[in-house]
Amino acid sequence: MSILRRITKFLFPLVISLILMVVIWYAFLAFFPQVGPRVGKTPADVWDYLVTGSNAAAARSAIFSDLRITLRDAATGFGAGMLAALVAAALFVTLPPVEQTFMPVAMLLRSVPLVALTPIVVLIFGRGVLGVTVLAAIVVFFPALVMIITGLRSASAQAMELVAAYGGSRWKRLRMVAVPAALPSVFAAARISVPGALIGALLGEWLGSGTGLGASLIRDIPIFQYNQLWASIVLVTIVSVLLYAIVGVIENLVLARFGSETG
């Protein structure tokens, strides 16, 4: 399968999903007329607010300023969470006693709602960028850890034994066999984690730092800034889909280079 065909096959469902989201948006407003035009904004209203309206430039400036903060928070959380998941997965697969000791703790922490963890995280790490980064990293870490471990364990047993027969250490087997075999799982974890990092950043900004779109979304409701609220939600959704698509395109390019199929 050619690279262009792989990428087109990946992107086509995303385009269909965006179209369906617009249809569902209009259908929601039509089926719930009690929402009313004051609260419920249509895609046309959002377009007018951000693009064609008389105050569109000021609206874009305000939202994009908050969006830059959220993207910074999400990016640092995503990087920290993925790096921690990669390191932890490598340790768990290579050193079984480490997994037996720490995996139950990780799963226990995963079962705690993030909203409940947020006050503790804020208390320990503060209300600044570090606290938001930790929250976003937590959202990324746990699903990525499970998927990467699964990928590392999917490596060919015969290939692992061959490296061992030539005197390769467990770390060399990991680097030469398990890591290449886990590439599809690593990219799948990254794709899933990108929207998760945004959600973690928004939550951290809402309950922690008080900056970025996370805080702006909450402030918009009591002051009846519904145009800005809907526009912010739309932009976060579009950015999330775009980042997911970018990671997916990179995934297809890398896996095509290594001759892997992604389904």
C-alpha contacts under 8 A as a table, 3 or more apart, distances in Angstrom:
res1	aa1	res2	aa2	distance
1	M	5	R	6.53
1	M	6	R	6.57
2	S	5	R	5.23
2	S	6	R	6.22
3	I	6	R	5.06
3	I	7	I	6.20
3	I	252	N	7.10
3	I	253	L	6.59
3	I	256	A	6.48
4	L	7	I	5.19
4	L	8	T	6.09
5	R	8	T	5.05
5	R	9	K	5.97
6	R	9	K	5.13
6	R	10	F	6.27
6	R	252	N	6.57
7	I	10	F	5.06
7	I	11	L	6.12
7	I	248	G	7.96
7	I	249	V	5.92
7	I	252	N	6.38
8	T	11	L	5.14
8	T	12	F	5.90
9	K	12	F	5.62
9	K	13	P	7.55
10	F	13	P	6.60
10	F	14	L	7.50
10	F	248	G	7.25
10	F	249	V	7.72
11	L	14	L	5.23
11	L	15	V	6.48
11	L	245	A	6.80
12	F	15	V	5.26
12	F	16	I	6.41
13	P	16	I	5.01
13	P	17	S	6.04
14	L	17	S	4.94
14	L	18	L	6.29
14	L	241	V	7.59
14	L	245	A	7.74
15	V	18	L	5.19
15	V	19	I	6.41
16	I	19	I	5.14
16	I	20	L	6.17
17	S	20	L	5.01
17	S	21	M	6.12
18	L	21	M	5.03
18	L	22	V	6.51
19	I	22	V	5.28
19	I	23	V	6.40
20	L	23	V	4.97
20	L	24	I	6.03
21	M	24	I	5.08
21	M	25	W	6.00
22	V	25	W	4.94
22	V	26	Y	6.37
22	V	43	P	7.33
23	V	26	Y	5.33
23	V	27	A	6.10
24	I	27	A	4.86
24	I	28	F	5.91
25	W	28	F	5.21
25	W	29	L	6.52
25	W	42	T	7.41
25	W	43	P	7.95
26	Y	29	L	5.31
26	Y	30	A	6.18
26	Y	42	T	6.71
26	Y	43	P	7.96
27	A	30	A	4.98
27	A	31	F	6.03
28	F	31	F	5.26
28	F	32	F	6.05
29	L	32	F	5.24
29	L	33	P	6.08
29	L	35	V	7.10
29	L	36	G	8.00
29	L	40	G	6.65
29	L	42	T	7.78
30	A	33	P	5.82
32	F	35	V	5.93
33	P	36	G	5.64
35	V	38	R	7.85
35	V	39	V	6.11
35	V	40	G	5.69
36	G	39	V	5.79
36	G	40	G	5.70
37	P	40	G	5.05
37	P	41	K	6.12
38	R	41	K	7.28
38	R	226	Y	7.45
39	V	226	Y	5.84
40	G	226	Y	7.69
41	K	44	A	7.93
41	K	45	D	5.70
41	K	46	V	6.80
41	K	226	Y	7.50
41	K	227	N	6.75
41	K	230	W	6.70
42	T	45	D	5.07
42	T	46	V	6.44
43	P	46	V	5.08
43	P	47	W	6.12
44	A	47	W	5.01
44	A	48	D	6.13
45	D	48	D	5.09
45	D	49	Y	6.09
45	D	227	N	7.49
46	V	49	Y	4.97
46	V	50	L	6.13
46	V	227	N	6.60
46	V	230	W	6.86
46	V	231	A	5.49
47	W	50	L	5.30
47	W	51	V	5.49
47	W	52	T	6.81
48	D	51	V	5.37
48	D	52	T	4.67
48	D	53	G	4.87
48	D	56	A	7.38
49	Y	52	T	6.67
49	Y	53	G	5.27
49	Y	55	N	7.28
49	Y	56	A	5.47
49	Y	59	A	7.09
49	Y	227	N	6.74
49	Y	228	Q	7.85
49	Y	231	A	7.63
50	L	53	G	6.80
50	L	56	A	4.67
50	L	57	A	7.16
50	L	59	A	6.16
50	L	60	R	5.76
50	L	231	A	7.33
51	V	56	A	5.35
51	V	57	A	7.47
52	T	56	A	6.26
53	G	56	A	4.95
54	S	57	A	7.85
55	N	58	A	5.52
55	N	59	A	6.23
56	A	59	A	4.99
56	A	60	R	6.03
57	A	60	R	5.21
57	A	61	S	6.15
58	A	61	S	5.07
58	A	62	A	6.26
59	A	62	A	5.29
59	A	63	I	6.24
59	A	228	Q	7.48
60	R	63	I	5.23
60	R	64	F	5.76
61	S	64	F	5.31
61	S	65	S	5.97
62	A	65	S	5.28
62	A	66	D	6.59
63	I	66	D	5.27
63	I	67	L	6.02
63	I	213	L	7.45
63	I	228	Q	7.70
63	I	232	S	6.58
64	F	67	L	4.69
64	F	68	R	6.05
65	S	68	R	5.40
65	S	69	I	6.84
65	S	212	G	7.74
66	D	69	I	5.26
66	D	70	T	6.40
66	D	211	T	7.23
66	D	212	G	4.19
66	D	213	L	5.05
66	D	216	S	7.49
67	L	70	T	5.00
67	L	71	L	6.05
67	L	212	G	6.17
67	L	213	L	5.78
67	L	236	V	7.86
68	R	71	L	5.12
68	R	72	R	6.14
68	R	212	G	7.54
69	I	72	R	5.14
69	I	73	D	6.23
69	I	211	T	7.40
69	I	212	G	5.07
69	I	213	L	7.61
70	T	73	D	5.05
70	T	74	A	5.99
70	T	198	L	7.29
70	T	201	A	6.23
70	T	202	L	6.78
70	T	205	E	7.87
70	T	212	G	5.14
70	T	213	L	6.10
70	T	214	G	7.45
71	L	74	A	4.97
71	L	75	A	5.87
71	L	198	L	7.27
72	R	75	A	5.15
72	R	76	T	6.26
73	D	76	T	5.43
73	D	77	G	6.15
73	D	129	V	6.69
73	D	132	V	6.44
73	D	133	T	5.80
73	D	136	A	7.59
73	D	201	A	5.67
74	A	77	G	5.07
74	A	78	F	5.88
74	A	133	T	7.06
74	A	136	A	6.25
74	A	194	V	7.99
74	A	197	A	5.00
74	A	198	L	5.05
74	A	200	G	7.27
74	A	201	A	5.19
75	A	78	F	5.04
75	A	79	G	6.10
75	A	197	A	7.33
76	T	79	G	5.20
76	T	80	A	6.08
76	T	133	T	5.91
76	T	137	A	7.91
77	G	80	A	5.18
77	G	81	G	5.86
77	G	132	V	7.55
77	G	133	T	4.37
77	G	134	V	6.30
77	G	135	L	7.26
77	G	136	A	4.57
77	G	137	A	4.28
77	G	138	I	7.96
77	G	140	V	7.57
77	G	197	A	6.18
77	G	201	A	7.50
78	F	81	G	5.17
78	F	82	M	5.97
78	F	136	A	6.61
78	F	137	A	5.72
78	F	140	V	6.19
78	F	193	S	7.02
78	F	194	V	6.70
78	F	197	A	5.44
79	G	82	M	5.35
79	G	83	L	6.03
79	G	137	A	7.62
80	A	83	L	5.26
80	A	84	A	6.07
80	A	133	T	7.78
80	A	137	A	5.75
81	G	84	A	5.18
81	G	85	A	6.08
81	G	136	A	7.48
81	G	137	A	4.03
81	G	138	I	6.40
81	G	139	V	7.68
81	G	140	V	5.14
81	G	141	F	4.59
82	M	85	A	4.99
82	M	86	L	6.10
82	M	137	A	7.61
82	M	140	V	6.56
82	M	141	F	6.08
82	M	144	A	6.74
82	M	190	A	7.36
83	L	86	L	5.16
83	L	87	V	6.24
84	A	87	V	5.24
84	A	88	A	5.98
84	A	141	F	6.74
85	A	88	A	5.12
85	A	89	A	5.86
85	A	141	F	5.32
85	A	142	F	7.29
85	A	144	A	5.99
85	A	145	L	4.67
85	A	148	I	7.56
86	L	89	A	5.20
86	L	90	A	6.17
86	L	145	L	6.90
86	L	148	I	6.95
87	V	90	A	5.23
87	V	91	L	6.27
88	A	91	L	5.12
88	A	92	F	6.02
88	A	145	L	7.14
89	A	92	F	5.06
89	A	93	V	6.07
89	A	145	L	5.88
89	A	146	V	7.84
89	A	148	I	6.31
89	A	149	I	5.19
89	A	152	L	7.94
90	A	93	V	5.34
90	A	94	T	5.97
90	A	149	I	7.52
90	A	152	L	7.85
90	A	174	L	7.64
91	L	94	T	5.19
91	L	95	L	5.52
91	L	96	P	7.94
91	L	98	V	6.87
91	L	99	E	7.45
92	F	95	L	5.37
92	F	96	P	5.70
92	F	97	P	7.78
92	F	98	V	5.74
92	F	99	E	4.44
92	F	149	I	7.70
93	V	96	P	6.20
93	V	99	E	7.38
93	V	149	I	6.77
93	V	152	L	7.25
93	V	153	R	7.26
94	T	170	R	6.51
94	T	171	W	7.17
94	T	174	L	7.44
95	L	98	V	5.56
95	L	99	E	6.88
96	P	99	E	5.09
96	P	100	Q	6.20
97	P	100	Q	5.00
97	P	101	T	6.14
98	V	101	T	5.16
98	V	102	F	6.08
98	V	103	M	7.95
99	E	102	F	5.34
99	E	103	M	5.18
100	Q	103	M	5.97
100	Q	104	P	7.21
101	T	104	P	6.91
101	T	105	V	7.63
102	F	105	V	5.18
102	F	106	A	6.23
103	M	106	A	4.96
103	M	107	M	6.16
104	P	107	M	5.12
104	P	108	L	6.06
105	V	108	L	5.04
105	V	109	L	6.22
106	A	109	L	5.19
106	A	110	R	6.12
106	A	142	F	7.55
107	M	110	R	4.87
107	M	111	S	6.38
107	M	142	F	7.99
108	L	111	S	5.31
108	L	112	V	7.01
109	L	112	V	5.41
110	R	113	P	7.59
110	R	142	F	6.69
112	V	116	A	6.92
112	V	117	L	7.04
113	P	116	A	5.35
113	P	117	L	6.59
114	L	117	L	4.95
114	L	118	T	6.05
114	L	135	L	7.88
115	V	118	T	5.22
115	V	119	P	7.74
115	V	203	L	7.93
116	A	119	P	6.75
116	A	120	I	7.88
117	L	120	I	5.44
117	L	121	V	6.20
118	T	121	V	5.05
118	T	122	V	6.04
118	T	135	L	7.13
118	T	204	G	7.25
118	T	207	L	7.13
118	T	208	G	7.61
119	P	122	V	5.08
119	P	123	L	6.02
119	P	207	L	7.80
119	P	208	G	7.89
120	I	123	L	5.00
120	I	124	I	6.20
121	V	124	I	5.22
121	V	125	F	5.79
121	V	126	G	7.41
121	V	131	G	6.28
121	V	134	V	7.40
121	V	135	L	7.25
122	V	125	F	5.29
122	V	126	G	4.69
122	V	127	R	5.50
122	V	131	G	5.56
122	V	208	G	6.12
123	L	126	G	5.61
123	L	127	R	7.83
124	I	131	G	7.95
125	F	128	G	7.89
125	F	130	L	6.15
125	F	131	G	4.86
125	F	134	V	7.96
126	G	130	L	6.97
126	G	131	G	5.39
126	G	208	G	7.83
127	R	130	L	7.52
127	R	131	G	5.59
127	R	132	V	7.28
127	R	208	G	4.86
127	R	209	S	4.49
127	R	210	G	7.92
128	G	131	G	5.64
128	G	132	V	6.65
128	G	208	G	7.34
128	G	209	S	5.17
129	V	132	V	5.23
129	V	133	T	5.96
129	V	209	S	7.20
130	L	133	T	5.00
130	L	134	V	6.19
131	G	134	V	5.21
131	G	135	L	6.43
131	G	204	G	7.17
131	G	208	G	7.16
131	G	209	S	7.69
132	V	135	L	5.16
132	V	136	A	6.23
132	V	200	G	7.54
132	V	201	A	5.81
132	V	204	G	4.64
132	V	205	E	6.44
132	V	208	G	6.86
132	V	209	S	6.96
133	T	136	A	5.18
133	T	137	A	5.96
133	T	201	A	6.99
133	T	204	G	7.93
134	V	137	A	4.97
134	V	138	I	6.12
135	L	138	I	5.17
135	L	139	V	6.57
135	L	200	G	5.58
135	L	201	A	6.83
135	L	203	L	7.86
135	L	204	G	6.07
136	A	139	V	5.27
136	A	140	V	6.43
136	A	196	G	7.37
136	A	197	A	4.85
136	A	198	L	7.14
136	A	199	I	7.28
136	A	200	G	3.99
136	A	201	A	5.14
136	A	204	G	7.36
137	A	140	V	5.03
137	A	141	F	5.81
137	A	197	A	6.80
137	A	200	G	7.53
138	I	141	F	5.13
138	I	142	F	6.76
138	I	200	G	7.79
139	V	142	F	6.63
139	V	143	P	7.74
139	V	193	S	7.58
139	V	196	G	5.88
139	V	197	A	6.29
139	V	200	G	5.94
140	V	143	P	6.41
140	V	144	A	6.17
140	V	193	S	5.05
140	V	194	V	7.74
140	V	196	G	6.04
140	V	197	A	5.92
141	F	144	A	5.31
141	F	145	L	5.88
142	F	145	L	5.12
142	F	146	V	6.50
143	P	146	V	5.35
143	P	147	M	6.31
143	P	189	A	7.05
143	P	193	S	7.66
144	A	147	M	5.23
144	A	148	I	5.97
144	A	186	V	7.52
144	A	189	A	4.82
144	A	190	A	7.18
144	A	193	S	6.98
145	L	148	I	5.30
145	L	149	I	6.07
146	V	149	I	5.28
146	V	150	T	6.27
147	M	150	T	5.11
147	M	151	G	6.25
147	M	185	S	5.85
147	M	186	V	7.14
147	M	188	A	7.79
147	M	189	A	6.12
148	I	151	G	4.93
148	I	152	L	6.11
148	I	182	A	6.59
148	I	185	S	5.58
148	I	186	V	5.52
148	I	189	A	7.07
149	I	152	L	5.13
149	I	153	R	6.20
150	T	153	R	5.24
150	T	154	S	6.33
150	T	182	A	7.83
150	T	185	S	7.46
151	G	154	S	5.13
151	G	155	A	7.29
151	G	178	A	7.76
151	G	181	A	6.63
151	G	182	A	4.10
151	G	183	L	7.35
151	G	184	P	7.39
151	G	185	S	5.12
151	G	186	V	7.34
152	L	155	A	5.96
152	L	174	L	7.89
152	L	178	A	4.91
152	L	179	V	6.14
152	L	181	A	6.54
152	L	182	A	4.89
153	R	178	A	6.98
153	R	182	A	7.89
154	S	178	A	7.47
154	S	181	A	6.73
154	S	182	A	7.10
155	A	159	A	7.69
155	A	160	M	7.49
155	A	177	V	6.34
155	A	178	A	5.00
155	A	181	A	5.28
155	A	182	A	7.26
156	S	159	A	5.27
156	S	160	M	6.35
156	S	177	V	7.57
156	S	178	A	7.92
156	S	181	A	7.99
157	A	160	M	5.05
157	A	161	E	6.13
158	Q	161	E	5.08
158	Q	162	L	6.10
159	A	162	L	5.01
159	A	163	V	6.38
159	A	177	V	6.73
160	M	163	V	5.36
160	M	164	A	6.27
160	M	173	R	5.86
160	M	177	V	6.40
160	M	178	A	7.91
161	E	164	A	4.92
161	E	165	A	5.99
162	L	165	A	5.01
162	L	166	Y	6.54
163	V	166	Y	5.30
163	V	167	G	6.64
163	V	168	G	5.19
163	V	172	K	7.87
163	V	173	R	6.15
164	A	167	G	5.09
164	A	168	G	4.68
164	A	169	S	6.58
164	A	170	R	7.69
164	A	173	R	7.09
165	A	168	G	7.10
168	G	171	W	7.89
168	G	172	K	5.59
168	G	173	R	6.31
169	S	172	K	5.07
169	S	173	R	6.25
170	R	173	R	5.07
170	R	174	L	6.16
171	W	174	L	4.92
171	W	175	R	6.19
172	K	175	R	5.04
172	K	176	M	5.90
173	R	176	M	5.30
173	R	177	V	5.50
173	R	178	A	6.64
174	L	177	V	5.67
174	L	178	A	4.69
174	L	179	V	5.94
175	R	178	A	6.24
175	R	179	V	5.43
175	R	180	P	7.57
176	M	179	V	6.64
176	M	180	P	6.90
177	V	180	P	5.82
177	V	181	A	6.31
178	A	181	A	5.13
178	A	182	A	6.08
179	V	182	A	5.02
179	V	183	L	6.47
180	P	183	L	5.42
181	A	184	P	7.40
182	A	185	S	5.25
182	A	186	V	6.11
183	L	186	V	4.98
183	L	187	F	6.21
183	L	255	L	7.67
184	P	187	F	5.27
184	P	188	A	6.06
184	P	251	E	7.63
184	P	255	L	7.34
184	P	260	S	8.00
184	P	262	T	6.88
185	S	188	A	4.93
185	S	189	A	6.01
186	V	189	A	5.09
186	V	190	A	6.22
187	F	190	A	4.87
187	F	191	R	6.14
187	F	247	V	7.40
187	F	248	G	7.55
187	F	251	E	5.90
188	A	191	R	5.13
188	A	192	I	6.30
189	A	192	I	5.23
189	A	193	S	5.91
190	A	193	S	4.95
190	A	194	V	6.16
190	A	247	V	7.11
191	R	194	V	5.61
191	R	195	P	7.70
191	R	244	Y	5.35
191	R	247	V	5.89
191	R	248	G	6.54
192	I	195	P	6.37
192	I	196	G	6.75
192	I	244	Y	7.56
193	S	196	G	4.76
193	S	197	A	5.90
194	V	197	A	5.19
194	V	198	L	6.59
194	V	240	S	7.08
194	V	243	L	6.74
194	V	244	Y	6.31
195	P	198	L	5.13
195	P	199	I	6.34
195	P	240	S	5.40
195	P	241	V	7.80
195	P	243	L	7.90
195	P	244	Y	7.17
196	G	199	I	5.03
196	G	200	G	6.14
197	A	200	G	5.04
197	A	201	A	6.06
198	L	201	A	5.04
198	L	202	L	6.11
198	L	240	S	7.30
199	I	202	L	5.13
199	I	203	L	6.14
200	G	203	L	5.11
200	G	204	G	6.03
201	A	204	G	5.03
201	A	205	E	6.06
201	A	214	G	7.31
202	L	205	E	5.13
202	L	206	W	6.07
202	L	212	G	7.58
202	L	213	L	6.53
202	L	214	G	4.05
202	L	215	A	7.49
203	L	206	W	5.03
203	L	207	L	6.10
203	L	208	G	7.78
203	L	214	G	6.16
204	G	207	L	5.35
204	G	208	G	5.00
204	G	209	S	6.57
204	G	214	G	7.37
205	E	208	G	5.15
205	E	209	S	4.76
205	E	210	G	5.09
205	E	211	T	5.51
205	E	212	G	6.21
205	E	213	L	7.38
205	E	214	G	4.84
205	E	215	A	5.46
206	W	209	S	6.89
206	W	210	G	5.65
206	W	211	T	7.49
206	W	214	G	4.68
206	W	215	A	4.39
206	W	216	S	7.99
206	W	218	I	7.05
207	L	210	G	6.87
207	L	215	A	7.79
209	S	215	A	7.92
210	G	214	G	7.51
210	G	215	A	4.97
211	T	214	G	6.91
211	T	215	A	5.33
211	T	216	S	7.15
212	G	215	A	5.79
212	G	216	S	6.31
213	L	216	S	4.71
213	L	217	L	5.86
213	L	232	S	7.15
214	G	217	L	5.52
214	G	218	I	6.89
215	A	218	I	5.39
215	A	219	R	6.31
216	S	219	R	5.04
216	S	220	D	6.10
217	L	220	D	5.34
217	L	221	I	7.07
217	L	229	L	5.75
217	L	232	S	7.21
218	I	221	I	5.84
218	I	222	P	7.78
219	R	222	P	6.29
219	R	223	I	6.88
220	D	223	I	5.54
220	D	224	F	6.02
220	D	225	Q	4.78
220	D	226	Y	6.60
220	D	228	Q	6.99
220	D	229	L	5.90
221	I	224	F	5.19
221	I	225	Q	6.23
221	I	226	Y	6.78
221	I	229	L	7.37
222	P	225	Q	7.89
225	Q	228	Q	5.51
225	Q	229	L	6.21
226	Y	229	L	4.73
226	Y	230	W	6.04
227	N	230	W	5.41
227	N	231	A	6.07
228	Q	231	A	5.02
228	Q	232	S	5.93
229	L	232	S	5.23
229	L	233	I	6.30
230	W	233	I	5.10
230	W	234	V	6.13
231	A	234	V	5.10
231	A	235	L	6.16
232	S	235	L	5.15
232	S	236	V	6.16
233	I	236	V	5.20
233	I	237	T	6.16
234	V	237	T	5.11
234	V	238	I	6.14
235	L	238	I	5.08
235	L	239	V	5.99
236	V	239	V	5.15
236	V	240	S	5.99
237	T	240	S	5.08
237	T	241	V	6.25
238	I	241	V	5.16
238	I	242	L	6.08
239	V	242	L	4.98
239	V	243	L	6.04
240	S	243	L	5.26
240	S	244	Y	6.13
241	V	244	Y	5.01
241	V	245	A	6.07
242	L	245	A	4.96
242	L	246	I	6.10
243	L	246	I	4.99
243	L	247	V	6.23
244	Y	247	V	5.33
244	Y	248	G	6.15
245	A	248	G	4.90
245	A	249	V	6.09
246	I	249	V	5.14
246	I	250	I	6.24
247	V	250	I	5.12
247	V	251	E	6.03
248	G	251	E	4.89
248	G	252	N	6.23
249	V	252	N	5.15
249	V	253	L	6.25
250	I	253	L	5.10
250	I	254	V	6.12
251	E	254	V	5.24
251	E	255	L	5.97
252	N	255	L	5.20
252	N	256	A	5.82
252	N	262	T	7.62
253	L	256	A	5.19
253	L	257	R	6.21
254	V	257	R	5.02
254	V	258	F	6.40
255	L	258	F	4.97
255	L	259	G	5.87
255	L	260	S	4.89
255	L	261	E	6.82
255	L	262	T	7.66
256	A	259	G	4.83
256	A	260	S	5.82
256	A	261	E	7.26
257	R	260	S	7.75
